[in-house]
Amino acid sequence: MKLLLMQRSFLFVTAGFFLLFTIALMVFPGEGLAAAEEGLKIFWEIVLPSLFPFFVLTEILLGLGVVHFFGVILEPLMRPLFNVPGAGAFALSMGLAAGYPMDAVITGKFRRMGLCSRVEGERLLAFTNTADPLFMFGAVAVGMFGRPELGLIIALAHYLSAFSIGFIFRFYGRKQRGRPEKEEKVAAGAGLFSRAVKRMQQARKEDKRPVGQLLGDAVKESVSSLFMIGGFIILFSVLCRMLEVTGIFQMLLPVAGGVLRIFGLEPALASSLLKGFFEIDLGVMASARTVAPLNERLITAGVIIAWSGLSVHSQVMSVIHGTDIRILPYLAARAGHAFLAGFYTFLLNGFLKTAVGGSLPIAGSLSPGFLYRWRLSTTSFLFLLGVLSLWSILLYLGGRYRLVRKGRKARDSSGNPFSHA
């Protein structure tokens, strides 16, 4: 009975909110149109060209079994560190290279293909859905703050806090079944590389689609997903503008200001915090322009980037639709990520402010060219995937070496005469 009452209350609140949103849009059509154009510009000039190649390549690599190959290779690293399958490193690399919501798209596909369990999918979403380096170094540090040296602090705090959340979430859901059946079936066998090749061949055989159909499906599904993401960007751009012109933002400012006071931050940053709660770009831009101490503006920006906004959360909800992955663990992780990002930003700002006096080799504008974006994202992806693979192989070889030594010591201690021959 109580659950039914809560569901009805949620329905009425949601319906009332969107009804008021519609009325506000009818009263302020000019403001809504301008906001929609701004959201469309962000999608068309930045998001679409940046993410489209990675969406297509992800579909192709999954169909060819390449992701399954790296899943086996990276299992010795990802399983003990984050308690997720090795394929999670592919999602991590793509997420870091391409940014929101690339990881959520990949995690949703992993769950549908049986490459991860529900709990593993929730763990992956908790720490791999991150901003890309170009956004933090180029758009935020250079384009919004006008201080290239701040990019190092912003990015370090963001990724350190994300990995901290990943390590914390390795203990999440440990009592539930964690490993997908597909990975367990190929877990037994000879060497790591041999198992990886067999897993790739098995995945390609199961897919069955010819290369031509695979390419067509990859483009079709990528375009569909990206235009859905673009719709959310435009929707939340309009929503934020309507909240401003109707005065709702002003009503919520005292609440946000009170939260900032608890952490000893300037209440003037309340507006940027509210905007960032809904949309990441608007919030970070507002924090950069607020009249407040630089370190406090930087902390607020770090919190907003880690939280990523309801716009990104809506995109994540849409791309994992159809799976049994729950959104509440993801939202809890985003809240924890935001808190840790603010804390790490505070620490790093004090520790590195004398060490990052020079400029960094980064983009010099808010919207660098397509080729630059692709080159940087692709390089970041390949570099990270290569480093993680090498690390995982070294861990695997180290484990094999320890087993061999342990076996030899056991034979020696048993007094086997053949061990001294």
C-alpha positions as CSV (number, residue, x, y, z in Angstrom):
1,M,0.0,0.0,0.0
2,K,2.8,2.4,0.9
3,L,4.7,1.6,-2.3
4,L,1.5,2.2,-4.4
5,L,1.1,5.6,-2.6
6,M,4.7,6.5,-3.4
7,Q,4.3,5.5,-7.0
8,R,1.2,7.7,-7.3
9,S,2.8,10.6,-5.6
10,F,5.8,10.4,-8.0
11,L,3.5,10.2,-11.0
12,F,1.6,13.4,-9.9
13,V,4.8,15.3,-9.1
14,T,6.4,14.3,-12.4
15,A,3.2,15.1,-14.4
16,G,2.9,18.4,-12.6
17,F,6.5,19.4,-13.3
18,F,6.3,18.7,-17.0
19,L,2.9,20.5,-17.2
20,L,4.5,23.6,-15.7
21,F,7.5,23.2,-18.0
22,T,5.1,23.1,-21.0
23,I,3.3,26.2,-19.8
24,A,6.5,28.1,-19.2
25,L,7.6,27.2,-22.7
26,M,4.4,28.7,-24.1
27,V,4.8,31.9,-22.0
28,F,8.5,32.3,-23.0
29,P,8.8,30.8,-26.5
30,G,11.7,33.1,-27.5
31,E,13.8,32.1,-24.5
32,G,13.0,28.4,-25.2
33,L,14.0,28.7,-28.9
34,A,17.3,30.4,-28.0
35,A,18.1,27.7,-25.5
36,A,17.2,24.9,-27.9
37,E,19.5,26.5,-30.6
38,E,22.3,26.6,-28.0
39,G,21.8,23.0,-27.1
40,L,21.6,22.0,-30.8
41,K,24.9,23.9,-31.5
42,I,26.7,22.0,-28.7
43,F,25.4,18.7,-30.0
44,W,26.1,19.4,-33.7
45,E,29.5,21.0,-33.3
46,I,31.0,19.0,-30.4
47,V,29.1,15.9,-29.3
48,L,28.2,14.4,-32.7
49,P,31.6,14.6,-34.4
50,S,33.4,13.6,-31.2
51,L,31.4,10.5,-30.3
52,F,30.2,9.1,-33.7
53,P,33.4,7.4,-34.7
54,F,33.7,5.7,-31.2
55,F,30.1,4.5,-31.3
56,V,30.6,2.9,-34.7
57,L,34.0,1.4,-33.7
58,T,32.5,0.0,-30.5
59,E,29.8,-1.8,-32.4
60,I,32.3,-3.2,-35.0
61,L,34.9,-4.3,-32.3
62,L,32.1,-6.1,-30.4
63,G,30.9,-7.9,-33.5
64,L,34.4,-9.0,-34.5
65,G,35.2,-10.3,-31.0
66,V,38.0,-7.9,-30.3
67,V,36.4,-6.7,-27.1
68,H,36.1,-10.3,-26.0
69,F,39.8,-10.8,-26.7
70,F,40.8,-7.9,-24.5
71,G,38.4,-9.1,-21.9
72,V,40.4,-12.2,-21.3
73,I,43.7,-10.3,-21.6
74,L,42.7,-7.8,-19.0
75,E,40.9,-10.1,-16.5
76,P,44.1,-10.5,-14.3
77,L,44.1,-6.7,-13.7
78,M,40.4,-5.7,-13.6
79,R,39.1,-8.6,-11.5
80,P,41.3,-8.1,-8.4
81,L,41.4,-4.3,-8.6
82,F,37.8,-3.4,-9.4
83,N,36.0,-6.8,-9.3
84,V,34.7,-6.5,-12.8
85,P,35.4,-8.6,-15.9
86,G,38.5,-7.8,-18.1
87,A,36.2,-6.3,-20.8
88,G,35.5,-3.5,-18.3
89,A,38.9,-2.1,-19.2
90,F,37.6,-1.5,-22.8
91,A,34.7,0.5,-21.3
92,L,37.1,2.3,-19.0
93,S,39.4,3.3,-21.9
94,M,36.6,4.4,-24.2
95,G,35.0,6.3,-21.4
96,L,38.1,8.2,-20.6
97,A,38.9,8.9,-24.2
98,A,35.4,9.9,-25.5
99,G,33.7,11.1,-22.3
100,Y,30.0,10.9,-21.3
101,P,28.0,8.8,-21.9
102,M,30.3,6.4,-23.9
103,D,30.9,4.1,-21.0
104,A,27.2,3.7,-20.3
105,V,26.5,2.7,-23.9
106,I,29.3,0.1,-23.8
107,T,28.2,-1.2,-20.3
108,G,24.6,-1.6,-21.6
109,K,25.8,-3.6,-24.5
110,F,28.0,-5.8,-22.3
111,R,25.0,-6.6,-20.1
112,R,22.8,-7.4,-23.1
113,M,25.5,-9.7,-24.6
114,G,26.1,-11.4,-21.2
115,L,29.7,-10.1,-20.9
116,C,29.0,-8.9,-17.3
117,S,26.5,-9.6,-14.6
118,R,24.0,-7.0,-13.3
119,V,26.2,-6.2,-10.3
120,E,29.3,-5.9,-12.5
121,G,27.5,-3.6,-14.8
122,E,26.6,-1.4,-11.9
123,R,30.2,-1.4,-10.7
124,L,31.4,-0.4,-14.1
125,L,28.9,2.5,-14.3
126,A,30.0,3.6,-10.9
127,F,33.5,4.6,-11.9
128,T,34.0,4.5,-15.7
129,N,31.5,7.1,-16.8
130,T,33.9,10.1,-16.8
131,A,34.6,13.3,-18.6
132,D,37.2,13.2,-21.4
133,P,40.6,14.9,-21.1
134,L,39.9,17.4,-23.9
135,F,36.8,18.7,-22.1
136,M,38.7,19.3,-18.9
137,F,42.0,20.6,-20.4
138,G,40.5,22.5,-23.4
139,A,36.9,23.5,-22.7
140,V,37.1,24.1,-18.9
141,A,40.7,25.1,-18.2
142,V,41.3,27.2,-21.3
143,G,37.9,28.1,-22.7
144,M,36.1,28.8,-19.4
145,F,38.8,29.7,-16.8
146,G,41.4,31.0,-19.2
147,R,44.1,29.2,-17.2
148,P,45.7,26.3,-19.0
149,E,47.6,25.2,-15.9
150,L,44.4,24.4,-14.1
151,G,43.7,21.5,-16.5
152,L,46.1,19.2,-14.6
153,I,44.4,19.8,-11.3
154,I,40.9,19.3,-12.7
155,A,41.8,16.1,-14.6
156,L,43.8,14.5,-11.8
157,A,41.1,15.2,-9.2
158,H,38.5,13.8,-11.5
159,Y,40.2,10.6,-12.4
160,L,41.6,9.9,-8.9
161,S,38.2,10.3,-7.4
162,A,36.7,8.0,-10.2
163,F,39.2,5.3,-9.5
164,S,38.6,5.7,-5.7
165,I,34.9,5.1,-6.3
166,G,35.8,2.1,-8.5
167,F,37.8,0.6,-5.7
168,I,35.1,1.3,-3.1
169,F,32.4,-0.3,-5.4
170,R,34.5,-3.5,-5.8
171,F,32.9,-4.5,-2.4
172,Y,29.4,-3.6,-3.6
173,G,27.1,-6.6,-4.1
174,R,29.8,-9.2,-3.2
175,K,27.2,-11.6,-1.8
176,Q,25.5,-11.8,-5.2
177,R,26.6,-13.9,-8.1
178,G,29.3,-11.8,-9.8
179,R,30.7,-13.5,-12.8
180,P,28.8,-14.0,-16.1
181,E,28.5,-17.5,-17.4
182,K,30.0,-16.7,-20.8
183,E,33.4,-15.7,-19.2
184,E,33.4,-18.7,-16.9
185,K,33.0,-21.2,-19.8
186,V,36.3,-20.0,-21.4
187,A,38.1,-19.3,-18.1
188,A,39.7,-22.8,-18.1
189,G,42.4,-23.5,-20.5
190,A,46.0,-23.0,-21.4
191,G,47.8,-19.7,-21.7
192,L,46.3,-16.2,-21.5
193,F,46.8,-15.3,-25.1
194,S,45.5,-18.7,-26.3
195,R,42.3,-18.3,-24.3
196,A,41.9,-14.7,-25.6
197,V,42.2,-15.8,-29.2
198,K,39.7,-18.7,-28.6
199,R,37.3,-16.3,-27.0
200,M,37.5,-13.9,-29.9
201,Q,36.8,-16.7,-32.4
202,Q,33.9,-17.9,-30.3
203,A,32.4,-14.4,-30.1
204,R,32.7,-13.9,-33.9
205,K,31.1,-17.3,-34.5
206,E,28.2,-16.5,-32.2
207,D,27.6,-13.1,-33.9
208,K,27.3,-14.6,-37.4
209,R,26.7,-11.3,-39.2
210,P,28.7,-10.7,-42.4
211,V,31.0,-7.7,-42.3
212,G,28.8,-5.7,-44.6
213,Q,25.8,-6.1,-42.3
214,L,27.9,-5.5,-39.3
215,L,29.0,-2.1,-40.7
216,G,25.5,-1.1,-41.6
217,D,24.1,-2.1,-38.2
218,A,26.9,-0.2,-36.5
219,V,26.2,3.0,-38.3
220,K,22.4,2.7,-37.9
221,E,22.5,2.0,-34.1
222,S,25.2,4.7,-33.6
223,V,23.1,7.4,-35.3
224,S,20.0,6.4,-33.4
225,S,21.8,6.5,-30.0
226,L,23.5,9.8,-30.8
227,F,20.4,11.6,-31.8
228,M,18.7,10.4,-28.7
229,I,21.6,11.9,-26.7
230,G,21.3,15.1,-28.7
231,G,17.6,15.3,-27.8
232,F,18.5,15.1,-24.1
233,I,21.1,17.9,-24.5
234,I,18.6,20.2,-26.2
235,L,15.8,19.3,-23.7
236,F,17.9,20.1,-20.6
237,S,19.3,23.3,-22.2
238,V,15.7,24.5,-22.6
239,L,14.7,23.2,-19.1
240,C,17.5,25.1,-17.4
241,R,16.6,28.3,-19.2
242,M,12.9,27.9,-18.2
243,L,13.9,27.4,-14.6
244,E,15.9,30.7,-14.8
245,V,13.2,32.9,-16.5
246,T,10.4,31.6,-14.2
247,G,12.4,32.4,-11.1
248,I,12.6,28.9,-9.7
249,F,16.4,29.0,-9.7
250,Q,16.2,32.1,-7.5
251,M,13.9,30.3,-5.1
252,L,16.4,27.4,-4.7
253,L,19.5,29.6,-4.3
254,P,19.3,29.8,-0.4
255,V,19.2,26.0,-0.2
256,A,22.3,25.7,-2.5
257,G,24.0,28.5,-0.6
258,G,23.4,26.7,2.7
259,V,25.0,23.5,1.3
260,L,28.1,25.5,0.2
261,R,28.4,27.2,3.7
262,I,28.6,23.8,5.3
263,F,31.7,23.1,3.3
264,G,33.1,26.6,3.8
265,L,32.6,27.7,0.2
266,E,31.4,31.1,-1.1
267,P,27.5,31.2,-1.2
268,A,27.9,33.2,-4.5
269,L,28.6,29.9,-6.2
270,A,25.1,28.6,-5.4
271,S,23.9,29.6,-8.9
272,S,26.6,27.6,-10.6
273,L,26.0,24.6,-8.3
274,L,22.2,24.6,-9.2
275,K,22.9,24.9,-12.9
276,G,25.5,22.1,-12.7
277,F,23.0,19.9,-10.9
278,F,21.0,19.9,-14.1
279,E,23.6,20.5,-16.9
280,I,27.4,20.1,-16.7
281,D,28.4,22.7,-19.3
282,L,26.2,25.5,-17.9
283,G,27.3,24.8,-14.3
284,V,31.0,24.8,-15.0
285,M,30.7,27.9,-17.1
286,A,28.8,29.7,-14.3
287,S,31.4,28.6,-11.7
288,A,34.2,30.0,-13.9
289,R,32.5,33.4,-14.2
290,T,31.4,33.8,-10.6
291,V,33.1,36.4,-8.5
292,A,34.7,34.2,-5.8
293,P,38.2,32.9,-4.9
294,L,39.8,30.8,-7.6
295,N,40.3,27.7,-5.5
296,E,36.6,27.7,-4.5
297,R,35.5,28.1,-8.1
298,L,37.8,25.3,-9.0
299,I,36.4,23.0,-6.3
300,T,32.8,23.8,-7.4
301,A,33.8,23.0,-11.1
302,G,35.3,19.7,-10.0
303,V,32.2,18.7,-8.1
304,I,30.0,19.6,-11.1
305,I,32.1,17.7,-13.6
306,A,32.1,14.6,-11.4
307,W,28.3,14.8,-10.8
308,S,27.9,15.4,-14.5
309,G,24.3,16.7,-14.3
310,L,20.8,15.3,-14.7
311,S,21.2,15.7,-18.4
312,V,24.0,13.0,-18.5
313,H,22.1,10.9,-16.0
314,S,19.1,10.9,-18.3
315,Q,21.3,9.8,-21.2
316,V,22.7,7.0,-19.1
317,M,19.2,5.8,-18.1
318,S,18.2,5.8,-21.7
319,V,21.2,3.8,-23.0
320,I,20.9,1.1,-20.3
321,H,17.1,0.8,-20.8
322,G,16.2,-2.8,-21.5
323,T,18.8,-4.2,-19.1
324,D,18.4,-5.1,-15.4
325,I,21.1,-2.6,-14.4
326,R,19.7,-0.3,-11.7
327,I,20.2,3.5,-11.7
328,L,20.3,4.1,-7.9
329,P,23.8,2.6,-7.4
330,Y,25.0,4.8,-10.3
331,L,23.5,8.0,-8.7
332,A,25.0,7.1,-5.4
333,A,28.4,6.7,-7.1
334,R,28.0,10.1,-8.8
335,A,27.3,11.7,-5.5
336,G,30.4,10.1,-4.0
337,H,32.5,11.0,-7.0
338,A,31.4,14.6,-6.7
339,F,32.4,14.7,-3.0
340,L,35.7,13.1,-3.6
341,A,36.5,15.2,-6.6
342,G,35.9,18.4,-4.5
343,F,38.1,17.0,-1.8
344,Y,40.9,16.0,-4.2
345,T,40.7,19.3,-6.0
346,F,41.2,21.1,-2.6
347,L,44.3,18.9,-1.8
348,L,45.8,19.1,-5.3
349,N,45.3,22.9,-5.6
350,G,47.4,23.4,-2.5
351,F,50.0,20.8,-3.5
352,L,50.4,21.6,-7.2
353,K,49.8,25.3,-7.5
354,T,53.5,26.0,-7.4
355,A,54.4,23.1,-9.7
356,V,52.1,23.9,-12.7
357,G,53.1,27.5,-13.5
358,G,53.8,26.7,-17.2
359,S,51.3,26.2,-19.9
360,L,50.4,22.7,-21.1
361,P,50.2,21.6,-24.8
362,I,46.5,21.7,-25.1
363,A,43.7,23.1,-27.3
364,G,43.5,26.8,-27.4
365,S,39.8,27.3,-27.9
366,L,36.5,26.0,-26.5
367,S,35.7,24.0,-29.7
368,P,38.9,22.6,-31.3
369,G,38.7,21.0,-34.7
370,F,37.3,17.6,-35.5
371,L,40.6,16.1,-36.4
372,Y,42.2,17.3,-33.2
373,R,39.4,15.8,-31.1
374,W,39.6,12.5,-32.9
375,R,43.4,12.3,-32.7
376,L,43.5,13.1,-29.0
377,S,40.6,10.8,-28.1
378,T,42.0,7.9,-30.2
379,T,45.5,8.4,-28.8
380,S,44.2,8.4,-25.3
381,F,42.1,5.3,-25.9
382,L,45.0,3.3,-27.5
383,F,47.5,4.5,-24.9
384,L,45.3,3.6,-21.9
385,L,44.3,0.2,-23.4
386,G,47.9,-0.6,-24.1
387,V,49.1,0.3,-20.6
388,L,46.3,-1.6,-19.0
389,S,47.0,-4.7,-21.2
390,L,50.7,-4.6,-20.4
391,W,50.0,-4.2,-16.7
392,S,47.5,-7.1,-16.8
393,I,50.0,-9.4,-18.7
394,L,52.7,-8.6,-16.2
395,L,50.4,-9.5,-13.3
396,Y,49.4,-12.7,-15.1
397,L,53.1,-13.7,-15.7
398,G,54.0,-12.8,-12.1
399,G,51.2,-15.0,-10.8
400,R,52.4,-17.9,-13.0
401,Y,55.9,-17.4,-11.9
402,R,54.9,-17.5,-8.2
403,L,52.9,-20.7,-8.8
404,V,55.9,-22.4,-10.5
405,R,58.2,-21.4,-7.6
406,K,55.7,-22.6,-5.1
407,G,55.5,-25.9,-6.9
408,R,59.2,-26.3,-6.9
409,K,59.5,-25.5,-3.2
410,A,56.8,-28.1,-2.4
411,R,58.6,-30.8,-4.4
412,D,62.0,-29.9,-2.7
413,S,60.5,-30.0,0.8
414,S,58.8,-33.4,0.1
415,G,62.3,-34.9,-0.5
416,N,61.6,-36.0,-4.1
417,P,64.9,-37.4,-5.3
418,F,64.1,-36.4,-8.9
419,S,64.0,-32.7,-7.8
420,H,67.9,-32.9,-7.3
421,A,68.7,-34.7,-10.5
